[in-house]
Amino acid sequence: MKTARITGERIKQYLKEGKRFDGRKLDEFRNIEIEENVSKKAEGSSRVRIGKTEVIVGIKLDVMEPYPDSPDKGNLIVSAELLPLSSPRFEAGPPKFPAIELGRLVDRMIRESKFIEFEKLCIKKGEKVWAVFIDIYSINDDGNLIDAACLGSIIALKNAKMPKYDEKEERVIFGEFTNKKLPLKKEIPLTITAYKIGESLVIDPCLEEEDVSEARVSVGATLDGTIHSLQKSNEKEIKIEEFGKILDLTEKTRVKIFKQLEKYL
Amino acid sequence: METKKFKRVDGREPEEIREMRAEVGVVPNADGSALFAFGDTIAIAAVYGPRKMHPQHEKDPEEGTLRCNYNMISFSVAERVKPGVSRRSLEISKITEWALRPVLLIKKYPNMVIDVYINIIQANASTRCAGINAAALALAHAGIPMKGLVSSISIGKIDKQLVVDVIKEEEDWEEGEGATDIPITMTQDGEITHIQLDGKISKEDLKKALELARKATQKVYEVQKKALKESLRG
């Protein structure tokens, strides 16, 4: 199922010469397509395609009790499902680690950047607050689900509208929306992941490239370069100089993506 | 780094690590075991294996598998932890595997698994770092072939100040720029096998944090090495 070793060797050989199978540069994203409001039932939603990789993200809102450590702030619940329909590698059943990691990476990017103004999502301190559910589904996995999911989550949040709330009954009127947007900060976080393949660093890998990558670093930051979330994953070590290069590479890429997707972000 | 009279909650200097404690052989039944503590944060780790991989389908016919399991015992923190796995503990287990894997030489154990069980006995932040330090020691104690140890430390940024070995009160800091928590694991050569970050930090400060981590992990390493040597002396 995984990429053949001989293909992996060839990918590394190519990268050494600064080339990729599909003709992209090492720091070049595939074509990104975005659709907003793909669901009429969700408060906010998006579809993101990066090359053949596709995810859909939906935002649902509900009213819940706040967490004890944040009685006057809204709740955030992120989950990701790697649907069996999106790859022969995914199976039905309880979420495995890659799905859990995906959800947590999105969660931390949003939570740590304070992108959602949770203090504005309190209805009654200690009793009732809005809970924001971000649900991510893979539709086709051709590599780099992480960046696709993070981007999709931001866009879905940006078009999310508050549902109607019956103050007397103290419950949400599902299916009816107000014109009020979800309260968000102006500074938008975006996660860009750098993949180490052999001695090369690559952005937006396709599935085969992702397979042969031995380490990756996901960096969630705002356009001004402030880093809010970061995680190195996978089994290979990274030198300090290399880590510096990763920070530069992801930053440069982030600036490019922000420019390219300006009308959505 | 600026050290202009920054007062840490517990009176430590910015680069001062809490008192470290390391001991091997704390679980006699295990093939290898160790305790590692940063002050009140205490982790114990036990290694079982290499042994046959179960379940069958997780066997790797090419090389041995490292499988880590991180768990906080229910009364390790003020508010009881619900026993069992959580998304957090699953993630830390995987992060721990990735932090340790680069130094293990387990090509010679196809179809076998090396199980590492890490339990946090008492927690005052930096638990994953203490767990990784204990696990590295336990693996060495079990005689698993290794290139070297790994050493882990948390670097924090409290408002604008970088500090080494974060405690709970610092982790929860809300004033100024708030708290940034950066657990980092390095080999003796200073290669990064693990890094995570939550908070708000510039690229420049992050690079400084790595330098601090490099220095601090060397201190952790000395403590680990001493514990291993002492165990050999019997």
Interface residues (C-beta under 8 A of the other chain):
Chain A: F97 I100 E101 G103 R104 R108 E112 S113 V217 G225 T226 I227 H228 S229 L230 Q231 K232 S233 N234 E235 K236 E237 I238 K239 I240 F243 G244 L247 D248 E251
Chain B: R87 L90 E91 K94 I95 E97 W98 R101 P102 I182 T187 G190 E191 I192 T193 H194 I195 Q196 L197 D198 G199 K200 I201 S202 K203 L206 K207 L210 R214
